[in-house]
Amino acid sequence: MINQEEIKNSPFLSVGTTTILRELFHPPYAYQLGDSFKPFGGLWGTKYGAINANEWLYYLTTRQSLIEGKFRPEASVITMKDDTRWLIPTSMEEMKDIQNTYPIPIKNCCLVDYHELSKDYDCMFLSRPLIYEDDLKDWSVPSLVIFNLDCIKEYKPIIIDKIDYDYYITLFEVLREDAVKQVQPLDNEYSTIFSMLNELFVKYFKNHYKQITTINHYQYISELNHFFDGFIRENKELFNKIHDIVQNRLAKKGIIDRQTEIATMAQIRNENYDLINEELKRSLKK
């Protein structure tokens, strides 16, 4: 039996950053490579326990190639707002209902349109019983994915270190805790440049987008990603300005420009979802 109230009141550990920036947030996206119920985008977390044990860290620890590539000492302990709109499915039947309610308009595609789902829900939590189902195994561990950053009440930046694990648990040590933060609004200069890029993208899309007449999910995603990369190359100067803004907000130089390009393009894509989706639907009718 899933205790939904216990889940909703739990803090969550998000590994990888001590600063949650709207400028680097990837809105959930409908189209992705792979046949998976797992969302692409969003902010991910796992339940934060009082004994400093964490299932995501355990999962990484038991897979050496992953722990070397994905473990980061920077982390945030997230607390959710009381009015958060939660989606907590309890069975595969409910997952199938989600798929039927938020379908992707691609022939023979079984994925969920998380862009549309995020209009009705702020976050989704997948519990332990469901991650053992064949269609959901790539979630790996019970996980929270946040679709809308406004549902975060506050977060506490921490620095952690993995200290021990056995066959059932991974323990970590909190090396440092910082003051509690709230997710801040977008930087004003960023918003101005983003609006410029958004207008340019609409013109670019209408002038350069080639309708796809043979619909194959993988081909469509690949061609769409190439299209986005072309837009980035054509507007590199503006993307570089956004990169500088993000660097300054983080007060460090460690982030690479590709990260800001991908995040900004994800938000532009999200803003123009209807435009892109209508083109896809027209292509499907051919």
C-alpha positions as CSV (number, residue, x, y, z in Angstrom):
1,M,0.0,0.0,0.0
2,I,1.4,3.4,-1.1
3,N,1.2,6.0,1.6
4,Q,0.6,9.1,-0.5
5,E,0.6,11.6,2.4
6,E,4.0,10.3,3.6
7,I,5.4,10.8,0.1
8,K,3.9,14.3,-0.2
9,N,5.4,15.4,3.1
10,S,8.8,13.9,2.5
11,P,11.9,16.0,1.6
12,F,13.7,14.9,-1.6
13,L,17.4,14.8,-2.5
14,S,18.4,16.1,-5.9
15,V,22.0,15.2,-6.7
16,G,24.1,17.4,-9.0
17,T,23.5,21.1,-8.0
18,T,23.4,23.4,-5.1
19,T,21.6,26.1,-7.1
20,I,18.3,25.4,-8.8
21,L,18.1,27.9,-11.6
22,R,15.1,28.5,-13.8
23,E,17.5,29.4,-16.6
24,L,18.9,25.8,-16.6
25,F,15.6,24.0,-16.1
26,H,14.5,21.6,-18.8
27,P,10.7,21.5,-19.1
28,P,9.3,18.0,-19.6
29,Y,9.2,17.1,-23.3
30,A,6.9,14.9,-25.2
31,Y,9.3,13.6,-27.8
32,Q,12.4,11.6,-27.0
33,L,14.5,8.8,-28.3
34,G,13.5,5.5,-26.9
35,D,10.3,3.7,-26.1
36,S,9.9,4.6,-22.4
37,F,7.4,5.9,-20.0
38,K,10.2,7.8,-18.3
39,P,10.0,11.6,-18.8
40,F,12.7,13.6,-20.5
41,G,13.5,16.8,-18.7
42,G,12.2,18.0,-15.3
43,L,14.1,18.1,-12.0
44,W,14.6,14.7,-10.4
45,G,14.9,13.6,-6.8
46,T,14.7,10.7,-4.4
47,K,13.3,10.5,-0.9
48,Y,15.7,12.0,1.7
49,G,15.9,9.9,4.8
50,A,17.0,10.9,8.3
51,I,19.7,8.2,8.4
52,N,21.4,9.7,5.3
53,A,20.6,6.7,3.1
54,N,19.6,7.2,-0.5
55,E,18.3,4.8,-3.1
56,W,19.7,6.7,-6.1
57,L,23.2,6.8,-4.6
58,Y,22.8,3.0,-3.9
59,Y,21.9,2.4,-7.5
60,L,24.9,4.4,-8.7
61,T,27.2,2.7,-6.2
62,T,26.3,-0.8,-7.4
63,R,27.2,0.3,-11.0
64,Q,30.8,1.4,-11.1
65,S,30.5,3.1,-14.5
66,L,27.6,5.2,-13.4
67,I,29.0,6.2,-10.0
68,E,32.1,7.5,-11.8
69,G,30.1,9.5,-14.4
70,K,27.1,10.7,-12.5
71,F,28.0,11.2,-8.8
72,R,28.3,14.8,-7.8
73,P,29.0,16.1,-4.3
74,E,26.7,19.0,-4.9
75,A,23.1,18.3,-3.9
76,S,19.9,20.0,-2.7
77,V,17.3,18.9,-0.2
78,I,13.9,19.9,-1.6
79,T,10.7,20.6,0.3
80,M,7.4,20.8,-1.7
81,K,4.6,23.2,-1.3
82,D,1.3,22.1,0.4
83,D,-0.8,22.9,-2.7
84,T,1.5,20.9,-5.1
85,R,-0.5,19.0,-7.7
86,W,0.8,15.5,-7.3
87,L,0.5,12.5,-9.7
88,I,1.2,9.2,-7.8
89,P,0.1,6.2,-9.9
90,T,-0.3,3.0,-8.0
91,S,-0.7,0.4,-10.8
92,M,0.1,-0.3,-14.4
93,E,-3.6,0.2,-15.1
94,E,-3.2,3.8,-13.9
95,M,-0.1,4.2,-16.0
96,K,-2.0,3.0,-19.1
97,D,-4.8,5.5,-18.3
98,I,-2.1,8.3,-18.2
99,Q,-0.8,7.2,-21.5
100,N,-4.3,7.2,-23.0
101,T,-5.1,10.6,-21.5
102,Y,-1.9,12.2,-22.7
103,P,-1.0,10.5,-25.9
104,I,1.7,11.5,-28.4
105,P,0.4,11.9,-32.0
106,I,2.9,9.6,-33.6
107,K,1.7,6.4,-35.2
108,N,2.6,3.3,-33.1
109,C,4.1,5.4,-30.4
110,C,3.3,4.4,-26.9
111,L,4.9,7.3,-25.0
112,V,3.3,9.9,-22.7
113,D,3.1,13.5,-23.6
114,Y,4.6,14.9,-20.5
115,H,4.3,18.5,-21.8
116,E,0.5,18.2,-21.7
117,L,0.6,16.3,-18.5
118,S,2.6,19.1,-16.8
119,K,-0.3,21.5,-17.4
120,D,-2.4,19.4,-14.9
121,Y,0.3,18.2,-12.5
122,D,3.3,19.8,-11.0
123,C,5.2,16.6,-10.3
124,M,5.0,12.8,-10.5
125,F,6.3,10.1,-8.0
126,L,6.8,6.5,-9.1
127,S,6.9,4.1,-6.2
128,R,8.8,0.9,-5.6
129,P,6.1,-1.6,-6.7
130,L,5.8,0.0,-10.2
131,I,9.5,0.2,-11.0
132,Y,9.7,-3.6,-11.2
133,E,7.2,-3.6,-14.2
134,D,8.9,-4.2,-17.5
135,D,7.7,-0.9,-19.0
136,L,9.0,1.1,-16.1
137,K,12.3,-0.5,-15.2
138,D,14.3,2.4,-16.7
139,W,13.1,4.6,-13.8
140,S,15.7,2.4,-11.8
141,V,14.6,3.6,-8.3
142,P,11.5,5.2,-6.7
143,S,11.7,8.8,-8.0
144,L,10.2,12.2,-8.0
145,V,10.2,14.2,-11.2
146,I,9.3,17.9,-10.9
147,F,7.6,19.4,-13.9
148,N,7.0,23.0,-12.6
149,L,9.6,24.7,-10.3
150,D,6.9,26.8,-8.7
151,C,5.8,23.8,-6.6
152,I,9.1,23.9,-4.7
153,K,8.7,25.6,-1.3
154,E,12.4,25.8,-0.5
155,Y,15.6,23.9,-0.8
156,K,18.7,23.5,1.2
157,P,22.1,23.2,-0.6
158,I,24.4,20.5,0.8
159,I,27.7,18.9,-0.1
160,I,27.8,15.2,0.3
161,D,30.2,12.3,0.2
162,K,29.5,8.7,-0.3
163,I,31.0,6.9,2.6
164,D,29.8,3.2,2.7
165,Y,27.5,0.7,1.2
166,D,26.5,-2.9,1.5
167,Y,24.0,-5.1,-0.4
168,Y,21.0,-3.1,0.6
169,I,21.9,0.5,1.4
170,T,24.3,3.4,0.6
171,L,25.1,5.9,3.3
172,F,26.5,9.4,2.6
173,E,27.9,12.1,4.8
174,V,26.8,15.7,4.7
175,L,30.0,17.7,4.6
176,R,28.4,21.1,4.5
177,E,24.9,22.6,4.7
178,D,24.1,26.1,3.4
179,A,21.2,28.4,4.2
180,V,17.7,27.5,2.9
181,K,16.9,29.0,-0.5
182,Q,13.9,29.6,-2.7
183,V,13.9,29.2,-6.5
184,Q,14.5,32.7,-7.8
185,P,12.8,34.4,-10.7
186,L,14.5,34.5,-14.1
187,D,17.2,37.1,-14.5
188,N,15.8,40.2,-16.3
189,E,18.5,40.3,-18.9
190,Y,18.0,36.6,-19.6
191,S,14.3,37.2,-20.0
192,T,14.9,39.9,-22.6
193,I,17.3,37.8,-24.6
194,F,15.1,34.8,-24.4
195,S,12.2,36.8,-25.8
196,M,14.4,37.8,-28.7
197,L,15.4,34.2,-29.3
198,N,11.8,33.0,-29.1
199,E,10.7,35.5,-31.8
200,L,13.6,34.5,-34.0
201,F,12.7,30.8,-33.5
202,V,9.2,31.3,-34.7
203,K,10.5,33.0,-37.9
204,Y,13.2,30.3,-38.3
205,F,10.7,27.5,-37.9
206,K,8.3,28.9,-40.5
207,N,11.0,29.6,-43.0
208,H,13.2,26.5,-42.6
209,Y,11.1,23.6,-41.2
210,K,10.7,20.8,-43.7
211,Q,7.5,18.9,-43.3
212,I,8.1,15.2,-42.5
213,T,6.2,13.0,-44.8
214,T,7.5,9.6,-43.6
215,I,6.8,9.4,-39.9
216,N,9.1,7.3,-37.8
217,H,9.5,8.2,-34.2
218,Y,13.3,8.0,-34.1
219,Q,13.7,9.7,-37.4
220,Y,11.4,12.5,-36.3
221,I,13.3,13.2,-33.1
222,S,16.7,13.0,-34.8
223,E,15.6,15.5,-37.5
224,L,14.0,17.8,-35.0
225,N,17.2,17.9,-32.9
226,H,19.3,18.7,-36.0
227,F,16.8,21.5,-36.7
228,F,17.3,22.9,-33.2
229,D,21.1,22.8,-33.6
230,G,20.8,24.8,-36.8
231,F,18.9,27.5,-35.0
232,I,21.6,27.6,-32.2
233,R,24.4,28.0,-34.8
234,E,22.5,30.8,-36.5
235,N,22.1,32.7,-33.2
236,K,25.3,31.8,-31.4
237,E,26.0,35.3,-30.2
238,L,22.7,35.5,-28.3
239,F,23.2,32.0,-26.8
240,N,26.7,33.1,-25.7
241,K,25.2,36.0,-23.8
242,I,22.8,33.7,-22.1
243,H,25.7,31.5,-21.1
244,D,27.5,34.4,-19.5
245,I,24.4,35.4,-17.5
246,V,24.1,31.8,-16.2
247,Q,27.8,31.7,-15.3
248,N,27.4,34.9,-13.3
249,R,24.3,33.7,-11.5
250,L,26.1,30.5,-10.5
251,A,29.2,32.6,-9.5
252,K,31.4,30.0,-11.1
253,K,32.9,29.1,-14.5
254,G,32.5,25.4,-14.4
255,I,29.4,25.1,-16.6
256,I,29.9,24.5,-20.3
257,D,28.2,26.5,-23.0
258,R,26.5,23.4,-24.4
259,Q,24.5,23.0,-21.1
260,T,23.1,26.5,-21.4
261,E,22.3,26.0,-25.1
262,I,20.4,22.8,-24.4
263,A,18.5,24.2,-21.5
264,T,17.6,27.4,-23.4
265,M,16.5,25.4,-26.5
266,A,14.4,23.2,-24.3
267,Q,12.5,26.2,-23.0
268,I,12.1,27.7,-26.5
269,R,10.8,24.4,-27.6
270,N,8.4,24.3,-24.7
271,E,7.2,27.8,-25.5
272,N,6.5,26.8,-29.1
273,Y,5.1,23.3,-28.4
274,D,1.8,24.0,-30.1
275,L,3.5,25.3,-33.3
276,I,5.8,22.3,-33.5
277,N,3.0,19.9,-32.7
278,E,0.6,21.3,-35.3
279,E,3.3,20.8,-37.9
280,L,3.7,17.2,-36.9
281,K,-0.1,16.6,-37.0
282,R,-0.2,18.0,-40.5
283,S,2.6,15.7,-41.6
284,L,0.8,12.7,-40.1
285,K,-2.2,13.4,-42.3
286,K,-0.2,12.9,-45.5
